[in-house]
Amino acid sequence: MPQAQREAASAAGPAVDGYPARPSVRAGDTLRLHVSTRAARFRADFFRCGARIRHLGSVQGPGRYAPPGRHDQDWRWPGHDVTIPADWPSGVYIAVLSPATTAPADPAPPGAEALDARRSRILFVVRPREPARTSRILYKVPVFTYHAYNRSGGGCLYGPLHHDEAALRAGTRTVSLRRPGGGIGGPVKGHPDAHDPRTPRQTFAHWDAPFIAWFEAAGFEADYCTDLDLHESPRLTDGYRLLISAGHDEYWSEDVRRNVTAFRDRGGNFALFGANTCWWRVTVSGDGAALRCAKYPPGVRDVDVDRLRGSPGHWWESDPENALTGVSYRSGGGHWAGRRAPLGFTVQHTDHPVFAGTGLRDGDVLGAGHALVGYECDGAAHRRDAAHRAVATGADGTPAGFTILGVADLPTDPAAGWQFAAREDPDPGRAATFGLYTRGGTVFTAATTDWARLLPLDPQVRAITRNVVTLLS
C-alpha cells in the first residue's frame, strides 16, 4: 500500500475521545465518562499524577460514535459509569482512552508531553472520601480557567462569541464543561511558551502538574478539589488549614470568591503560587455544566477604561480581587509571545521566615536567571519609604498590612513586549509584587504564573515554596 494510502487508512481508523460529566468525583462514588469512538470497544486506563505518574486501573466499555458539538453546547456523548475505588487517594487523575484491542495489558505511565495529548485524554479530580482526615491542605484545580481557553468545538471564552444575537451585542460568551478538553485532551487558545515549549499554557501539564510533582516529592500531602466543588460547597474547606492554587487561576465565580474569602475570615490560610488570579468573573449554570462570562461588546478594547467601567466581567471594577489576593493583574502585566528579557524579584524583609534557608539578603534578585516574572504577573499599588522599601498603599484595594517581599518593575517600553490592562490610576509604573498579609488567616501570593516552572530550576524558589507551605499548613 502506498504511503499516502496508509496515512489515510490510519487517519480513518477508530479514534477514541471523551470527557467527564463532572470534573470531580468522591472516592467510592460513580464517575460518568462520555466517550465517542468508531471502535467496537474502548479502554480507559487511569493514572494518578503526583511525584510520579501511577497506573491505578482500567475499564472497558462498548464503543459508539457520536459527532462533536459546538464549544457552547453539552455534547451529550454516550455515557459510561465507572465506580471509583474507595481506597483511591485524592488527586488529579488522567484517563487515557484507546480502542480496547490496542491497549497494552499494563501501560507505561505517560510522560509530561504525552499527558497533554490533544485527544483521548480526560482529566478529573478524585476528592477524599473523608475530607481533611489525612491532610490539612486542600489543592484547588482551576477547571474554570482550563475551559475558558479550551477550544474544543471551535471556540472558547476568547471567541467566537455566543451564537445568540443578544449575547453577541452584549459581549457575553459561554463555554460548556461537557466537551473534550479542559486541562487536557483539547486544543488550547494562546501563544506557545518560549520558556517551556514542551506543553501549552492553560493546561494541567504546564503549571499544575509540575507543582504537584514537586509538592508530593517534597513530602507534602494534600486533598484535591476543583473550583466547581468550591463553587457548589460553601463548607468544602472545613477542617483544612491551607488552600493552595498554582499557575493560572484566572476565572472565578461569585460563590468561589465568597467561599474562599469566608475560609480566610475563619482563619484559613491561602497560598497562591501563580498570578492573574480572580481576574474574570464567571456565572456557572445551575447544573454545573457551563460557564458564562461578560466580555467586551464588539469594538471595545481592554484599554478603553471609560467604556468598560461597571462591566460585570472584571472583578476589579466592582469588588477588587486585591481584597482577597492582595494583588491584581491591573498593576502587573503580561508578556504573551516569544522569550522575554530575564526578570526577577528584588527582595526585601529577608529576615521574614519565608526566606529561611535561601541565603537571600535585601536587594538581592530572586529568579532572574530563569525569567521568573511572567508570563503574567500581579502587583499591588505601592510607594517607597525612607529606606527605599516598597510599601503597599492600599489605594487599589490591597488589605492594610500587606507585606511586599519582592518587587519586579516591568519595562513599559512597547519594544519590550509587555502588555498592560487598563486601570484608573494614571501612574504609568507597573510592577509585580509578591508578599503576604493576615486577616483572619494569612494569604501569600507569588504574583507570577511561572513560579511552578522554576521549582526544578531554582533552589531559592524551592526553599521559599517549602517555607510557605510549612508555615501556613
C-alpha positions in Angstrom: 0.0 0.0 0.0 1.4 3.4 -0.9 2.4 5.7 2.0 -0.4 8.2 1.3 -3.0 5.4 1.4 -1.5 4.0 4.7 -1.7 7.5 6.2 -5.3 7.9 5.0 -6.3 4.5 6.4 -4.7 5.4 9.7 -6.5 8.7 9.9 -9.8 6.9 9.2 -9.2 4.3 11.9 -11.0 4.1 15.1 -10.3 7.1 17.3 -11.5 7.4 20.9 -12.2 10.7 22.7 -14.2 11.7 25.7 -14.9 14.0 28.7 -16.3 13.6 32.2 -19.9 14.5 33.1 -18.4 16.4 36.1 -14.7 17.3 36.7 -14.5 15.6 40.1 -15.8 12.6 42.0 -15.6 11.4 45.6 -13.6 8.2 46.1 -16.0 5.3 46.3 -18.7 7.1 44.1 -19.5 6.8 40.4 -17.8 8.8 37.7 -19.6 9.1 34.4 -17.4 9.2 31.3 -18.8 10.3 28.0 -17.0 8.6 25.1 -17.2 8.6 21.3 -15.5 6.0 19.2 -15.9 4.0 16.0 -14.1 1.1 17.6 -16.3 -1.8 18.8 -15.0 -1.4 22.3 -12.8 1.2 24.1 -10.5 1.0 27.1 -9.8 3.7 29.7 -6.6 3.5 31.8 -6.5 5.6 34.9 -3.3 7.3 36.1 -2.8 9.4 39.2 -0.4 12.4 38.9 1.9 13.1 41.7 5.7 12.8 42.4 5.4 10.1 39.8 2.6 9.0 37.5 1.0 5.8 38.7 -1.3 3.4 36.8 -4.2 2.5 39.2 -6.6 0.6 37.0 -8.6 0.3 33.8 -12.1 -0.4 32.5 -13.5 -1.3 29.1 -16.9 -0.4 27.5 -18.8 -0.8 24.3 -18.0 1.7 21.6 -20.4 4.1 19.9 -19.8 7.0 17.7 -21.3 10.5 18.3 -20.5 13.7 16.4 -18.8 16.6 18.1 -20.8 19.7 19.1 -20.1 23.4 19.5 -18.0 24.9 22.2 -21.1 26.3 24.0 -23.1 23.0 23.9 -23.4 19.9 26.1 -22.0 17.3 23.6 -24.2 14.5 25.0 -21.9 11.7 24.0 -22.7 8.1 25.2 -22.2 7.8 29.0 -20.3 5.0 30.8 -20.4 4.8 34.6 -17.2 3.9 36.4 -17.1 3.1 40.1 -14.1 4.8 41.6 -12.5 2.5 44.3 -12.9 3.9 47.8 -9.2 3.5 48.5 -8.0 5.6 45.6 -6.1 8.6 47.1 -7.4 12.1 46.4 -5.6 13.6 43.5 -5.6 14.6 39.8 -6.2 11.7 37.5 -5.9 11.2 33.8 -8.0 8.7 31.9 -6.1 7.6 28.7 -8.6 6.3 26.1 -7.8 3.8 23.4 -9.5 1.1 21.3 -9.7 -1.9 23.6 -7.9 -4.2 21.1 -4.8 -1.9 21.1 -4.3 -1.1 24.7 -1.4 -3.0 26.4 -2.1 -5.0 29.5 0.0 -2.8 31.8 0.5 0.6 30.1 3.5 2.6 30.9 2.8 6.0 32.6 2.7 8.8 30.1 5.4 11.5 30.2 4.7 15.2 30.6 4.2 15.8 26.9 2.0 12.7 26.4 -0.1 13.8 29.4 -1.1 16.8 27.3 -2.1 14.9 24.2 -4.7 16.8 22.2 -7.2 13.9 22.2 -8.0 10.7 24.0 -7.2 12.2 27.5 -9.7 13.0 30.2 -8.8 14.9 33.4 -10.8 14.5 36.6 -10.2 15.0 40.3 -10.8 12.4 43.0 -11.9 14.1 46.2 -11.3 12.3 49.5 -14.0 10.1 50.9 -13.2 11.6 54.4 -12.2 15.2 53.9 -9.2 16.5 55.9 -8.6 13.1 57.5 -5.1 12.6 56.3 -4.1 16.2 55.3 -5.0 19.7 56.4 -4.0 21.0 52.9 -6.5 21.4 50.1 -5.3 21.9 46.5 -7.6 23.8 44.1 -7.5 22.7 40.4 -8.6 25.6 38.1 -11.0 23.8 35.8 -12.9 27.1 35.0 -9.7 28.6 33.6 -8.8 25.4 31.7 -12.2 25.5 30.0 -12.0 29.3 29.3 -9.1 28.5 27.0 -10.3 25.1 25.7 -11.2 25.4 22.0 -12.9 22.1 21.5 -16.0 22.8 19.4 -14.4 25.8 17.7 -14.4 28.4 20.4 -13.6 29.4 23.9 -14.2 32.4 26.2 -12.0 34.4 23.8 -14.2 33.8 20.8 -16.1 33.3 18.7 -18.9 35.0 20.6 -22.0 33.3 21.8 -24.4 32.3 18.9 -27.3 34.3 20.5 -27.6 37.7 18.9 -28.4 39.5 22.1 -25.4 37.8 23.7 -23.3 38.9 20.7 -24.2 42.5 21.2 -23.5 42.4 25.0 -20.2 40.6 24.5 -21.4 37.6 26.6 -19.7 34.3 25.9 -20.5 30.8 27.0 -18.5 27.5 27.2 -19.5 24.0 28.1 -17.7 21.9 30.6 -19.2 18.9 28.9 -16.9 18.5 25.9 -13.3 17.2 25.4 -10.5 19.3 26.8 -10.4 21.4 30.0 -6.9 21.0 31.2 -6.0 18.1 28.9 -7.3 16.5 25.7 -8.3 19.5 23.7 -6.9 22.4 21.6 -5.9 25.4 23.6 -6.1 29.2 22.8 -2.8 31.1 23.3 0.8 31.5 22.2 3.4 28.8 22.9 5.6 29.3 25.9 9.0 30.1 24.6 10.5 29.4 28.1 8.9 25.9 28.3 7.7 24.8 24.9 7.0 21.2 26.0 3.3 21.7 26.8 0.8 24.5 26.1 0.0 27.1 28.7 -3.5 26.9 30.2 -3.2 23.1 30.6 -2.7 20.9 33.6 0.6 19.7 32.3 2.1 23.1 32.1 1.9 24.5 35.6 -0.2 22.4 37.9 1.4 19.0 37.2 5.0 20.3 37.9 3.8 22.0 41.1 2.0 18.8 42.3 5.0 16.6 41.3 7.4 18.8 43.4 4.9 19.2 46.2 4.4 15.4 46.7 8.1 14.6 46.1 8.9 17.1 48.9 6.9 15.0 51.3 3.7 17.1 51.4 0.2 15.6 51.2 -3.0 17.3 50.1 -6.6 16.6 49.3 -7.7 17.9 45.9 -10.8 19.7 44.6 -11.9 21.8 41.6 -13.2 25.3 41.6 -16.6 23.8 40.7 -16.5 22.0 44.0 -15.7 25.2 45.8 -18.5 27.0 43.9 -21.1 24.4 45.0 -20.0 23.7 48.6 -19.6 26.6 51.0 -18.1 24.4 53.7 -15.8 22.3 51.5 -12.8 23.9 53.2 -13.9 22.8 56.7 -11.1 21.0 58.5 -8.4 22.4 56.3 -5.6 24.8 57.4 -4.3 25.7 53.9 -5.8 26.2 50.5 -3.3 26.1 47.5 -3.7 27.4 44.0 -0.8 27.4 41.4 -0.1 28.7 37.9 -3.0 30.4 36.2 -6.3 30.6 38.2 -8.0 33.4 36.3 -11.7 32.7 36.2 -13.7 32.8 39.4 -17.4 32.7 40.2 -19.1 34.8 42.9 -19.5 31.7 45.0 -15.9 30.6 44.7 -14.8 34.1 45.7 -17.3 34.2 48.6 -16.4 30.8 49.9 -12.6 31.3 49.7 -13.0 34.7 51.5 -15.1 33.1 54.2 -12.4 30.4 54.7 -9.8 33.1 55.2 -12.1 35.0 57.6 -12.4 31.8 59.7 -8.7 31.6 60.0 -7.8 29.5 57.0 -4.6 30.3 55.0 -4.4 30.7 51.2 -1.2 30.3 49.2 -1.3 31.5 45.6 1.7 30.2 43.6 0.5 31.9 40.5 -0.8 35.1 39.0 -3.6 36.8 37.0 -5.8 35.3 39.8 -9.5 36.1 40.1 -9.4 38.4 37.0 -12.6 37.5 35.2 -15.9 36.8 36.9 -18.0 33.9 35.5 -21.5 32.6 36.1 -22.0 28.9 36.5 -25.1 27.2 35.1 -27.4 25.6 37.7 -26.3 22.1 36.7 -22.6 22.9 36.7 -22.3 22.2 33.0 -21.4 25.6 31.6 -19.7 28.9 32.2 -20.8 32.3 31.0 -18.6 35.4 31.1 -19.4 39.0 30.2 -16.6 40.0 28.0 -16.4 43.1 25.8 -19.0 44.0 23.2 -17.6 44.3 19.7 -15.4 47.3 19.3 -14.5 47.7 23.0 -10.9 47.1 23.9 -9.2 46.2 27.2 -7.6 49.6 27.3 -10.9 51.5 27.0 -11.4 52.2 30.7 -14.4 54.6 30.3 -16.5 52.2 28.3 -15.6 49.2 30.5 -16.4 50.8 33.8 -19.2 49.0 35.5 -18.9 45.9 33.3 -19.8 42.7 35.2 -16.8 40.9 33.7 -13.8 42.2 35.6 -13.7 41.7 39.3 -11.7 44.9 39.8 -14.5 47.2 38.7 -16.9 46.3 41.4 -15.1 44.2 44.0 -11.4 44.3 43.5 -9.7 41.0 43.8 -6.9 42.6 45.8 -9.2 42.5 48.8 -8.6 38.7 48.8 -5.4 38.1 46.9 -3.6 41.3 47.9 -2.6 41.9 44.3 -4.1 42.4 40.8 -3.1 41.9 37.2 -4.1 45.6 36.5 -1.0 46.7 38.4 1.2 44.0 36.8 1.2 42.8 33.2 1.7 40.1 30.6 4.3 39.1 28.1 2.4 36.6 25.9 4.6 35.9 22.8 8.2 34.8 22.5 11.0 35.0 25.0 11.0 37.9 27.5 14.1 39.5 29.0 15.0 37.8 32.3 13.3 39.5 35.2 13.2 38.5 38.9 12.1 39.9 42.2 14.3 42.3 44.1 13.7 41.1 47.6 13.2 42.9 50.9 12.4 41.9 54.5 14.6 38.9 54.1 14.5 38.3 57.8 11.0 37.0 57.3 10.6 33.2 57.9 9.5 32.9 54.3 13.2 33.4 53.3 14.7 31.0 55.8 17.4 28.9 54.2 17.6 30.9 50.9 20.7 32.9 51.7 18.9 35.9 50.2 19.6 39.4 51.6 17.7 42.6 51.0 18.4 43.9 47.5 19.2 40.5 46.0 17.3 39.4 43.0 15.2 36.2 43.0 14.8 34.1 39.9 16.1 36.5 37.2 18.3 33.9 35.6 15.2 31.8 34.6 12.8 34.7 33.9 10.7 34.1 37.0 8.4 37.1 36.5 5.9 36.4 33.7 4.3 35.3 31.5 1.6 37.2 33.5 2.1 38.8 36.9 0.2 40.7 39.6 1.1 43.7 41.7 -0.1 46.0 44.5 -0.1 49.8 44.3 2.9 50.9 46.4 5.2 53.7 47.3 8.8 53.8 48.6 9.6 54.6 52.2 12.6 56.4 53.5 14.7 53.2 53.3 13.5 52.8 49.7 11.4 49.7 50.6 8.2 49.1 48.7 5.1 49.7 50.9 1.6 48.9 49.7 -0.7 52.0 49.7 -4.0 50.1 49.7 -5.3 52.5 47.0 -6.3 49.6 44.8 -8.0 47.6 47.5 -5.0 45.7 48.8 -5.6 45.0 52.6 -3.7 47.0 55.2 -0.7 45.2 56.4 0.2 43.6 53.1 4.0 43.0 53.3 5.7 43.2 50.0 8.6 40.7 50.0 9.8 41.3 46.4 9.3 43.8 43.6 9.9 43.5 39.9 9.5 46.7 37.9 8.1 45.9 34.5 9.5 47.5 31.3 6.9 49.8 29.8 8.7 50.4 26.5 6.5 48.8 23.9 9.6 47.2 22.3 10.0 45.0 25.4 6.8 43.2 24.5 4.8 43.6 27.8 1.1 44.2 27.6 -0.9 46.0 30.3 -4.6 46.1 31.3 -6.3 49.4 31.6 -6.6 50.9 35.1 -8.0 54.1 36.6 -4.6 55.1 38.2 -2.8 57.3 35.7 0.6 56.3 37.2 2.4 54.6 34.3 4.5 52.4 36.6 3.8 48.7 36.6 5.4 46.1 38.9 4.9 42.6 40.1 4.9 42.3 43.9 5.0 39.1 45.8 4.1 39.1 49.5 1.5 38.3 52.2 -0.9 39.7 54.7 -3.1 38.3 57.6 -6.8 39.0 58.1 -8.2 36.0 59.9 -5.9 33.7 58.0 -2.8 34.5 56.1 -2.8 34.9 52.3 0.5 34.5 50.4 0.9 35.4 46.7 3.8 34.6 44.5 2.4 37.1 41.9 3.8 35.3 38.8 2.3 32.5 36.8 5.8 30.9 36.2 6.6 30.2 39.9 6.0 26.5 39.4 8.2 26.4 36.3 11.2 27.4 38.4 10.7 24.7 41.1 13.1 22.2 39.3 15.4 25.0 38.3 15.9 27.4 41.3 16.8 26.2 44.9 15.7 29.6 46.3 12.3 29.3 44.8 12.0 25.8 46.1 13.0 26.9 49.6 10.5 29.7 49.7 7.8 27.4 48.5 8.6 24.8 51.2 8.7 27.5 53.8 5.3 29.0 52.8 3.6 25.5 52.8 5.2 24.6 56.1 4.3 27.9 57.8 0.7 28.0 56.6 -0.2 24.4 57.0 
